[in-house]
Amino acid sequence: MYNIAWVDNEKCIAEKGCRLCIMYCPEADTIMFDESTKKAIVIEPRCKGCDLCKVVCSTHNAITMFPVDPTTGQVIRGGEAGESAALGQAYAG
């Protein structure tokens, strides 16, 4: 099982200039600035679950990691995230 990031729009302050999650995500074009909502948004199929965005957003806690069901590929909202992939694991192979 792996995790993906999810942004809580109620807590995200990207419209005020905070774009740390976007800047620090090691996977290009995975966390983007949504012009319509003025919030960060995760492109779920690209997320490797490395947890770095959650770490840099620790002040506002706007990012939550949710598990993905390995058989269906569906995000389990409200599910308890499993162990985060280390960067080496997330990007191996």
C-alpha positions in Angstrom: 0.0 0.0 0.0 1.2 3.5 -0.7 0.0 7.0 0.1 -0.8 10.1 -1.8 -1.1 13.7 -0.7 -4.3 15.6 -0.4 -4.7 19.4 0.2 -7.3 20.8 2.5 -8.5 24.0 0.9 -9.8 25.3 4.3 -6.2 25.3 5.6 -4.1 26.0 2.5 -2.8 29.6 2.2 -1.3 29.4 -1.3 -3.3 32.5 -2.3 -1.3 34.5 0.3 2.0 33.4 -1.3 2.8 30.2 0.5 3.8 27.7 -2.2 6.2 25.6 -0.2 4.6 22.3 -1.2 4.8 23.2 -4.8 8.4 24.3 -4.6 9.7 21.3 -2.6 7.8 18.5 -4.3 10.5 16.4 -5.9 8.2 15.1 -8.7 7.7 17.8 -11.4 4.1 19.0 -12.0 2.7 17.0 -9.1 1.5 19.8 -6.9 0.2 22.8 -8.8 -1.4 26.1 -8.1 -5.0 26.0 -9.1 -5.9 29.4 -10.5 -9.6 29.0 -10.0 -9.5 28.2 -6.2 -6.1 29.9 -5.5 -5.0 26.8 -3.6 -2.5 24.1 -4.1 -3.8 20.9 -5.8 -2.2 17.5 -6.0 -2.2 15.7 -9.4 -2.9 12.3 -7.8 -1.5 9.9 -10.5 1.9 11.7 -10.2 2.2 11.7 -6.4 4.8 9.2 -5.1 3.8 9.5 -1.4 7.2 10.7 -0.3 5.6 12.9 2.5 7.9 15.9 1.8 4.9 18.3 1.0 3.4 17.4 4.4 6.6 18.1 6.2 7.0 21.6 4.6 3.4 22.4 5.3 3.7 21.5 9.0 2.8 25.0 10.1 -0.6 25.0 8.5 -1.2 21.3 8.4 -3.1 21.6 5.0 -1.7 18.4 3.6 -2.8 14.9 4.6 -1.5 11.6 3.3 -4.2 9.1 2.4 -3.6 5.4 1.5 -4.4 4.1 -1.9 -6.0 0.6 -2.3 -3.5 -1.4 -4.2 -6.1 -3.5 -6.0 -8.4 -0.8 -7.2 -6.1 2.3 -7.2 -8.8 4.2 -5.3 -7.8 6.8 -2.7 -9.2 5.8 0.8 -10.2 9.2 2.1 -10.3 9.1 5.9 -8.1 6.0 5.9 -5.0 6.0 8.1 -1.9 6.5 6.0 0.6 3.7 5.9 4.3 4.1 6.2 5.7 6.8 3.9 8.0 5.9 1.1 11.5 7.1 1.6 12.7 9.2 -1.3 14.9 6.3 -2.5 11.9 3.9 -2.4 9.6 6.4 -4.1 11.9 6.9 -7.0 13.6 3.5 -7.4 13.3 1.9 -10.8 
